[in-house]
Amino acid sequence: MLSKTASPWIVSWDLLEKIASRLADIQESEGYRTNIGATITLEPSQHSDELVTGLTLVSLGIRRDEAKPQGRHRIMQAVAEATVPSSLEEAHVQAHAIAADIEDALDEWIPLPNALPVQVEDIVFLDRPEGLPVVAVQVALTIRYRR
């Protein structure tokens, strides 16, 4: 496991951790529609319990911001993928509520002083992807920051 003291700190990972922390606030007790913030992982894997709603946040890649060719500006593409057990009544409507909660939580929010607000780019709904007993929603994110 990486740590700040073991190696130079990685800004992109710090961004993912801050975003995950923000998404953890998605709780009905905080005024959101769902409790998707209760179960978040930063590793690209299926949740171990197919009967539990879960959220995975992963980066898809990082590239230089071509609009700022002389600087150290970067663009990170990430995806927040939530899975909802399809056995739940209203699983599909829950997926829509989760997408709305993610968008609301990140709206105009800035994760770090050297970053711009997280942008929600696309929302895709998957009904039982790869035969899994879940409905999934993928929220594509773009994060612009300075290294």
C-alpha positions as CSV (number, residue, x, y, z in Angstrom):
1,M,0.0,0.0,0.0
2,L,1.3,3.4,-0.9
3,S,1.7,6.1,1.8
4,K,2.8,9.7,1.8
5,T,6.0,8.9,3.6
6,A,6.9,5.9,1.4
7,S,6.8,7.8,-2.0
8,P,6.0,11.2,-3.5
9,W,2.3,11.8,-3.0
10,I,0.1,11.0,-6.0
11,V,-2.3,13.9,-6.8
12,S,-4.5,11.7,-8.9
13,W,-5.0,9.2,-6.1
14,D,-5.7,12.0,-3.7
15,L,-8.4,13.2,-6.0
16,L,-10.0,9.8,-6.1
17,E,-10.0,9.6,-2.3
18,K,-11.5,13.0,-2.0
19,I,-14.2,12.2,-4.5
20,A,-14.9,8.9,-2.6
21,S,-15.2,10.8,0.6
22,R,-17.7,13.2,-0.9
23,L,-19.7,10.3,-2.3
24,A,-19.7,8.7,1.1
25,D,-21.9,11.7,2.2
26,I,-24.7,10.3,0.0
27,Q,-27.1,9.1,2.8
28,E,-30.8,9.6,3.2
29,S,-30.0,11.2,6.6
30,E,-28.1,13.9,4.7
31,G,-31.1,14.7,2.4
32,Y,-30.2,12.4,-0.5
33,R,-32.6,9.9,-2.1
34,T,-30.4,6.8,-1.4
35,N,-27.7,5.5,1.0
36,I,-25.2,4.6,-1.8
37,G,-22.5,6.3,0.2
38,A,-22.5,3.5,2.8
39,T,-20.5,1.1,0.6
40,I,-17.7,2.6,-1.6
41,T,-14.6,0.9,-2.9
42,L,-11.7,2.4,-5.0
43,E,-10.7,-0.9,-6.5
44,P,-12.2,-2.1,-9.9
45,S,-13.9,-5.3,-8.7
46,Q,-17.4,-6.6,-8.1
47,H,-18.8,-6.2,-4.6
48,S,-18.6,-9.4,-2.7
49,D,-22.3,-9.5,-1.7
50,E,-24.7,-9.5,-4.6
51,L,-27.5,-8.7,-2.2
52,V,-26.0,-5.3,-1.2
53,T,-26.0,-2.1,-3.1
54,G,-22.5,-0.9,-3.7
55,L,-20.5,1.9,-5.4
56,T,-17.1,1.6,-7.0
57,L,-15.0,4.6,-8.1
58,V,-12.1,4.0,-10.5
59,S,-10.0,6.0,-12.8
60,L,-10.0,5.2,-16.5
61,G,-7.0,7.2,-17.5
62,I,-5.1,10.5,-17.2
63,R,-4.0,12.7,-20.0
64,R,-2.4,16.1,-20.5
65,D,-4.8,19.0,-21.0
66,E,-4.2,20.0,-24.6
67,A,-5.7,23.4,-23.9
68,K,-2.7,24.1,-21.6
69,P,0.2,22.6,-23.5
70,Q,3.0,24.3,-21.6
71,G,1.6,23.6,-18.1
72,R,1.3,20.6,-15.8
73,H,-2.5,20.4,-16.3
74,R,-4.1,17.0,-16.4
75,I,-7.5,15.5,-17.2
76,M,-8.6,12.4,-15.3
77,Q,-11.4,10.3,-16.6
78,A,-13.1,8.2,-13.9
79,V,-16.3,6.2,-13.5
80,A,-18.5,5.8,-10.5
81,E,-20.4,2.5,-10.9
82,A,-23.2,1.5,-8.6
83,T,-24.8,-1.9,-8.5
84,V,-28.3,-2.5,-7.2
85,P,-29.5,-6.1,-6.7
86,S,-32.1,-6.7,-9.4
87,S,-34.1,-8.7,-6.8
88,L,-35.0,-5.5,-5.1
89,E,-38.3,-4.0,-5.9
90,E,-37.8,-0.9,-8.0
91,A,-34.1,-1.7,-8.7
92,H,-34.2,0.4,-11.9
93,V,-35.7,3.4,-10.3
94,Q,-33.1,3.1,-7.5
95,A,-30.4,3.2,-10.2
96,H,-31.8,6.5,-11.5
97,A,-32.0,7.9,-7.9
98,I,-28.3,6.9,-7.3
99,A,-27.3,8.7,-10.5
100,A,-29.1,11.8,-9.4
101,D,-27.5,11.6,-6.0
102,I,-24.0,11.3,-7.5
103,E,-24.7,14.3,-9.8
104,D,-26.1,16.4,-6.9
105,A,-23.2,15.5,-4.6
106,L,-20.6,16.5,-7.1
107,D,-22.4,19.6,-8.6
108,E,-20.0,22.5,-8.5
109,W,-17.9,20.8,-5.8
110,I,-14.1,21.2,-6.0
111,P,-12.1,18.3,-4.6
112,L,-8.7,20.0,-4.2
113,P,-7.4,23.6,-4.4
114,N,-5.5,22.7,-7.6
115,A,-8.6,21.2,-9.3
116,L,-11.7,22.4,-11.1
117,P,-15.2,21.1,-10.2
118,V,-15.8,17.5,-11.1
119,Q,-17.9,17.2,-14.2
120,V,-20.5,14.5,-14.8
121,E,-20.2,13.6,-18.5
122,D,-22.4,10.6,-19.1
123,I,-24.8,8.3,-17.2
124,V,-25.4,4.8,-18.5
125,F,-27.9,2.2,-17.1
126,L,-27.1,-1.5,-17.5
127,D,-29.8,-4.1,-16.9
128,R,-28.1,-7.3,-15.6
129,P,-24.6,-6.7,-17.1
130,E,-22.9,-9.9,-18.1
131,G,-25.8,-11.9,-16.6
132,L,-25.1,-10.6,-13.1
133,P,-28.1,-10.4,-10.7
134,V,-27.8,-6.6,-10.5
135,V,-28.8,-3.4,-12.3
136,A,-25.9,-1.1,-12.7
137,V,-25.5,2.6,-13.3
138,Q,-22.2,4.1,-14.6
139,V,-21.5,7.8,-14.1
140,A,-18.6,9.0,-16.2
141,L,-16.6,11.8,-14.6
142,T,-14.0,14.3,-15.8
143,I,-11.6,15.9,-13.3
144,R,-9.3,18.7,-14.4
145,Y,-6.4,19.5,-12.1
146,R,-2.8,20.8,-12.0
147,R,-0.1,18.4,-11.0
